Amino acid sequence: MRIPPFRLSLAASSALVAGLLLGGCGTQTAASEAGGGGETQGPCAGGATGDGGAGGTGDGAERDGVRVVGMVERAGARESASPSGRVSQRPGVSVTADSLPGVGASAGPCVVRYDVTNPESEPFTYTITFSLMDEQGRAMSNVEETVASVGAGKTVRRTLDHGGYPGDGALDAGRVRILDVERVPSDEAPVPAGTCPASGLRLTADQGDAAMGLRVVGLHLENCGDRTYSLEGYPVLQLLDAEHQPVDGVEILRGTEGIPMAGGDGEVPRPVTLRPGEAAVSGLAWRNTTEFGGAVTVPYVRVRAEAGSDPVMVAPHLDLGTTGELGVRAWRKDESGSGAGRPGA
């Protein structure tokens, strides 16, 4: 199971903060879409680069189409402003991100730039987990970023602007490692929290849980639309490898009674009616026992709430060992409340 990454967040107390930070957080331009220039190096020109420059990025700087390129100047870092957010008219007086409330001195004038290249023939959405290292190379924190709808054959440019800098407070491209890259077709990507697909049903997978060789990942179906929805039975699953091709040789069990220690529900599927705002829950359960033969890993699962529903591709990273079995639970009403409030939703 993956350790849930720290999700990027930044609180700001004025409109100026948004102006300083949001401009540097990966706005796609014609230049960035083509993988060309368009950013100002400025005081960051001597930082690590992906071309073997000073403090080169080293191992872990490129993975599955994602590449840490180097350092660029934070957008707005040299703009002069008053503490109230108005541009200052007094010579020699400036307010930068270092001195703004909620940002702190660790923010610095530079951010790490990375490129995402999609070699496929359709748009893909990328979820990237970065690890921030200290000067001894020890992992200090993980950051997850999503780059949505990278066009077919396109390269887009983004910046990693994280306030919780490792070690001595200086974020450097040489201290950023790419831990994991999940890439799914954009038209099958899980819909972010706070939005609702045209179907009115938002399907997601949680971060899961693991203990003593047992793995469990929850599937959550939220009725975010404006009409009542009914379903009965089990989610429809298709197991996929890293290239999104079908994985054979794994039996998908209806129910989890056949998975040791999974605690099967023992109930037959029942009709579930979801009014707007209500949710249903299912789940995947498996063991990663490895005995004789080759271990099987399934990075992706294409999930349909029921036969004929729109597919959603999730990335539960099923480490099935040599068991050859995956249990799936029937849908049931989620009595804990709306799925929108779940961690990792």
CORLIN-V205140 format. One record per pair of residues at least 24 apart in sequence whose ideal C-beta (glycine too) atoms are under 6 Angstrom apart, sorted by the first residue. I is the first residue (numbers start at 1). J is the second residue. D is the distance in Angstrom with one decimal. If there is no record, write none. Layout:
I,J,D ; I,J,D
//
This chain:
1,208,5.5 ; 1,210,4.1 ; 4,207,4.5 ; 5,129,5.0 ; 5,142,3.9 ; 5,144,4.0 ; 6,141,5.2 ; 6,142,5.4 ; 6,143,5.9 ; 7,144,5.6 ; 8,143,5.5 ; 10,163,5.6 ; 11,102,5.0 ; 12,102,5.2 ; 13,101,4.7 ; 13,102,5.3 ; 14,85,4.4 ; 15,85,5.3 ; 16,81,5.5 ; 16,85,3.7 ; 17,100,5.4 ; 19,76,5.8 ; 20,76,4.1 ; 20,97,5.0 ; 23,75,3.3 ; 23,76,5.5 ; 24,74,4.6 ; 24,75,3.7 ; 24,111,5.6 ; 24,159,5.2 ; 24,161,5.5 ; 25,161,5.4 ; 26,158,3.4 ; 26,159,5.5 ; 28,156,5.5 ; 32,156,5.6 ; 32,157,3.8 ; 33,154,5.6 ; 33,156,5.8 ; 35,155,3.5 ; 39,72,4.5 ; 40,73,5.3 ; 42,73,3.9 ; 43,109,5.8 ; 44,71,4.1 ; 44,72,5.5 ; 44,73,5.0 ; 44,110,3.9 ; 47,71,3.0 ; 48,172,5.8 ; 48,173,3.7 ; 48,174,4.3 ; 55,174,4.4 ; 57,173,5.3 ; 57,174,5.7 ; 60,177,3.4 ; 60,178,5.7 ; 63,178,4.3 ; 63,181,5.4 ; 64,181,3.9 ; 65,117,4.6 ; 66,116,5.4 ; 66,128,5.4 ; 66,178,5.6 ; 66,181,5.2 ; 67,115,5.0 ; 68,114,4.9 ; 68,173,5.5 ; 68,176,5.3 ; 69,113,4.8 ; 69,115,5.6 ; 70,113,5.8 ; 70,173,5.1 ; 71,110,4.7 ; 71,173,5.4 ; 72,113,4.8 ; 73,109,5.9 ; 74,109,5.6 ; 74,111,5.1 ; 77,109,4.2 ; 106,165,4.6 ; 106,169,4.2 ; 107,163,5.9 ; 111,159,4.4 ; 111,161,4.5 ; 112,160,4.3 ; 112,173,4.9 ; 112,176,5.4 ; 113,159,5.3 ; 114,158,5.8 ; 115,155,5.5 ; 115,157,5.4 ; 116,147,5.0 ; 116,150,5.5 ; 116,156,5.3 ; 117,155,4.4 ; 118,150,4.1 ; 118,154,5.7 ; 120,152,6.0 ; 121,152,5.2 ; 122,152,5.4 ; 122,185,5.9 ; 123,149,4.7 ; 123,151,5.4 ; 123,186,4.1 ; 124,150,5.5 ; 124,183,5.0 ; 124,186,6.0 ; 125,184,5.7 ; 125,186,4.7 ; 125,189,4.1 ; 126,183,5.1 ; 127,182,4.3 ; 128,181,5.4 ; 129,179,4.4 ; 129,180,4.3 ; 130,176,5.6 ; 131,177,4.4 ; 131,179,4.9 ; 132,166,4.5 ; 133,175,4.3 ; 134,166,4.6 ; 134,167,3.2 ; 135,167,5.0 ; 140,166,3.5 ; 149,186,4.5 ; 182,315,4.3 ; 184,313,4.2 ; 188,311,5.3 ; 188,312,5.9 ; 188,313,4.2 ; 190,312,5.6 ; 193,340,6.0 ; 193,345,5.1 ; 196,224,3.7 ; 199,310,5.3 ; 200,225,2.2 ; 203,305,6.0 ; 203,312,4.5 ; 204,345,5.7 ; 205,314,3.9 ; 205,316,5.5 ; 206,344,5.4 ; 207,344,4.7 ; 213,287,5.2 ; 213,288,5.7 ; 214,261,5.0 ; 214,287,5.8 ; 215,286,5.2 ; 216,283,6.0 ; 216,285,5.0 ; 217,284,4.7 ; 217,316,4.4 ; 218,281,6.0 ; 218,283,4.9 ; 219,282,4.3 ; 219,283,6.0 ; 220,281,5.6 ; 220,339,4.3 ; 221,280,4.5 ; 221,305,5.5 ; 222,279,4.5 ; 222,339,3.9 ; 223,274,4.0 ; 223,276,5.6 ; 223,278,5.4 ; 226,276,5.6 ; 228,275,5.3 ; 229,274,4.8 ; 230,273,4.9 ; 231,272,5.5 ; 231,306,5.1 ; 231,331,5.8 ; 232,269,5.6 ; 232,271,4.6 ; 233,269,4.7 ; 234,328,5.5 ; 234,330,5.2 ; 235,282,5.2 ; 235,303,5.3 ; 236,304,4.1 ; 236,307,5.5 ; 237,301,5.6 ; 237,303,6.0 ; 238,302,4.2 ; 239,298,4.7 ; 239,301,5.9 ; 240,300,4.1 ; 242,299,5.2 ; 247,298,5.3 ; 250,324,5.6 ; 250,326,5.8 ; 251,325,5.2 ; 252,326,5.3 ; 253,325,5.9 ; 253,327,4.5 ; 256,285,4.4 ; 256,327,3.7 ; 256,329,5.8 ; 259,285,4.7 ; 259,327,4.3 ; 262,327,6.0 ; 269,330,3.9 ; 272,331,5.2 ; 272,333,5.5 ; 277,338,5.7 ; 279,334,4.2 ; 279,338,5.7 ; 279,339,4.0 ; 280,331,4.6 ; 280,333,5.9 ; 280,334,5.7 ; 281,334,4.4 ; 282,329,5.0 ; 282,331,5.1 ; 283,329,4.6 ; 284,328,5.7 ; 285,327,4.4 ; 286,320,5.5 ; 286,326,4.9 ; 287,323,5.4 ; 288,319,4.5 ; 288,321,4.4 ; 289,321,4.7 ; 289,323,5.4 ; 290,321,4.1 ; 290,322,5.2 ; 291,322,5.2 ; 293,322,4.7 ; 295,321,5.2 ; 295,322,5.8 ; 296,320,4.6
//
